[in-house]
Amino acid sequence: MTDPTNRPPLPHDFHPPVPELSVGSEDLVDGGTLPDAHVYAKGNSSPHLTWSAGPEGTRGYAVTCYDPDAPTGSGFWHWTVFDIPADVTELPAGAGTGDFAGLPAGAVQARNDYGSRDFGGAAPPAGDGPHRYVFTVYAVDQERLGPDADASPALVGFHLRFHAIARGRLIATYEETGE
C-alpha cells in the first residue's frame, strides 16, 4: 500500500516549468473521486476534458492519464493521446473508447499499460488504498510530436518533455475496497 505521506511523484514533476493550462471536465472534479464510468470494470470510458487555449506557438496538444500510485515501481499509464490539432480544446466523454468518434482527425493513441490503444480505466488492487489518476493536457510546439501509435507512454513522455510549452492537470482518486 502506498504511504499517503510519501506519494510517488507525478510524471512531469521533473520537467522544466511551463505556463499553466486550465483543465476542466463535466465528469471529473479536481481532487474528487473518479466516477464509476471511468473505472475499468464499471464503465471504462474516457472522461470529458476541456482546456484553455495554449500560448502563442501552440501547434497541437497531448492528453495523458497516469496512476503514479500503481504497485509497479513505474506507475501505470491509462491513456496517451497526442497530435491533437491546435484548434481543439475539448474531448467529449468516450473519445478514447469504443469507436473513437470523439477524437479529432489526426489524433494518435499510443498503447496504454494494458497493452491496448485506447483509454483503460482505473483498476487498482483491492485494499491498496486510494490511487491518483492524473489527467494532464500538454500544449506542444509541433503539429506531429514524432512517435507513432506503437510508442510506449514513456517514449511519448520523452517527446513531451522537450516539446511542451504549457500544461495543466486534473487529478481524481479512486480506491477499490474489495466490497
C-alpha positions in Angstrom: 0.0 0.0 0.0 1.3 3.5 -0.9 2.1 5.7 2.1 0.0 8.9 1.5 2.6 11.0 3.2 5.3 9.8 0.8 3.5 9.6 -2.5 5.3 8.9 -5.8 6.0 11.9 -7.9 3.8 12.9 -10.9 5.2 12.3 -14.4 6.0 15.9 -15.1 7.4 16.9 -11.7 10.9 16.7 -13.2 10.1 18.6 -16.4 11.0 22.2 -17.0 8.4 24.7 -15.7 6.0 25.9 -18.4 2.9 28.1 -18.3 -0.3 26.6 -16.8 -3.3 25.5 -18.9 -6.6 25.4 -17.2 -8.1 21.9 -17.4 -11.8 21.1 -16.6 -14.3 18.4 -17.0 -18.1 17.7 -16.9 -17.2 14.3 -15.5 -14.4 14.9 -13.1 -13.8 17.2 -10.1 -10.1 18.1 -9.4 -9.4 16.4 -6.0 -12.6 14.4 -6.2 -13.4 10.7 -6.6 -13.2 9.2 -10.1 -16.7 8.2 -11.2 -17.5 4.6 -11.9 -17.9 5.4 -15.7 -14.1 5.7 -15.8 -13.3 2.6 -13.8 -12.1 -0.4 -15.9 -14.7 -2.9 -14.7 -17.6 -0.5 -14.3 -17.7 1.6 -17.5 -14.2 2.0 -18.9 -15.0 5.3 -20.7 -12.6 8.2 -21.1 -13.9 11.4 -19.3 -14.9 14.7 -20.9 -12.0 17.1 -20.8 -11.7 20.7 -21.8 -8.7 23.1 -21.5 -7.7 26.7 -22.1 -6.0 27.6 -25.4 -2.2 27.2 -25.3 0.2 30.1 -25.5 1.4 31.5 -28.8 3.3 28.9 -30.7 0.9 26.0 -29.8 0.8 23.7 -32.7 -1.0 20.8 -31.0 -2.0 19.1 -27.8 -1.5 15.8 -26.0 -3.5 14.2 -23.2 -2.3 11.6 -20.7 -3.8 9.7 -17.8 -1.3 8.3 -15.3 -1.6 6.5 -11.9 1.6 7.2 -10.0 0.4 5.0 -7.1 0.2 1.7 -9.0 2.2 -1.0 -7.3 4.6 -1.5 -10.3 7.6 0.6 -9.5 6.9 2.7 -12.6 3.2 3.7 -12.2 0.6 2.8 -14.7 -0.3 4.7 -18.0 -4.1 4.6 -18.6 -4.2 6.8 -21.7 -1.9 8.6 -24.0 -3.3 10.6 -27.0 -1.2 13.1 -29.0 -1.2 15.0 -32.3 -4.5 16.7 -31.3 -4.9 19.7 -33.6 -4.2 23.1 -32.2 -7.8 24.3 -32.7 -9.2 21.6 -30.5 -9.6 22.4 -26.8 -12.1 19.7 -25.7 -12.6 16.0 -25.9 -16.1 14.6 -25.3 -16.7 11.7 -22.9 -15.9 8.4 -24.6 -13.5 10.0 -27.1 -10.8 7.5 -26.2 -13.0 4.4 -26.1 -15.3 2.5 -28.4 -15.2 3.7 -32.0 -13.2 6.8 -31.0 -15.8 9.1 -32.6 -14.9 12.0 -30.3 -11.2 12.0 -31.3 -10.3 14.7 -33.8 -8.8 13.7 -37.2 -5.1 13.1 -36.9 -5.0 12.3 -33.2 -2.9 9.3 -32.3 -3.5 7.0 -29.3 -0.4 5.2 -28.1 -0.7 1.9 -26.3 -1.5 2.1 -22.6 -0.1 -0.2 -19.9 -3.0 -2.6 -20.5 -1.5 -3.1 -24.0 -4.3 -1.5 -26.0 -4.5 1.8 -27.9 -7.4 3.4 -26.0 -8.4 4.7 -22.6 -8.1 2.0 -19.9 -10.0 2.9 -16.7 -8.9 2.7 -13.1 -8.3 -0.8 -11.7 -6.2 -0.5 -8.5 -5.8 -3.7 -6.5 -8.4 -4.1 -3.7 -7.1 -2.8 -0.4 -4.2 -0.9 -1.9 -5.6 2.4 -0.8 -6.5 5.4 -2.9 -4.8 5.9 -6.2 -4.4 9.2 -8.0 -5.5 9.4 -11.7 -3.6 12.4 -13.2 -5.2 13.7 -16.4 -2.6 16.1 -18.0 -3.1 18.2 -21.1 0.0 19.5 -22.8 0.3 22.3 -25.4 3.1 21.4 -27.7 5.2 23.3 -30.3 4.8 20.7 -33.1 1.8 19.5 -35.1 3.3 16.0 -35.1 5.0 15.0 -31.9 7.1 12.3 -33.5 6.1 8.9 -32.1 3.5 6.7 -33.7 0.8 4.5 -32.2 3.3 1.8 -31.4 5.2 4.1 -29.0 5.2 3.4 -25.3 3.8 6.1 -23.0 7.4 6.6 -21.7 8.6 7.5 -25.2 5.7 9.9 -25.8 6.6 11.4 -22.4 10.2 11.9 -23.5 9.0 13.9 -26.5 6.6 15.9 -24.3 9.5 16.8 -22.0 11.1 18.6 -24.9 8.1 20.0 -26.7 5.6 21.0 -24.1 5.1 24.8 -23.9 2.3 24.7 -21.4 0.5 22.0 -19.4 -2.3 21.6 -16.9 -3.8 18.8 -14.9 -6.8 17.5 -13.1 -6.4 14.7 -10.5 -9.1 12.4 -9.3 -8.7 9.5 -6.9 -10.2 6.0 -6.8 -9.9 3.2 -4.3 -11.0 -0.4 -4.7 -12.1 -1.6 -1.3 -13.0 -5.1 -2.4 -16.6 -4.9 -1.1 
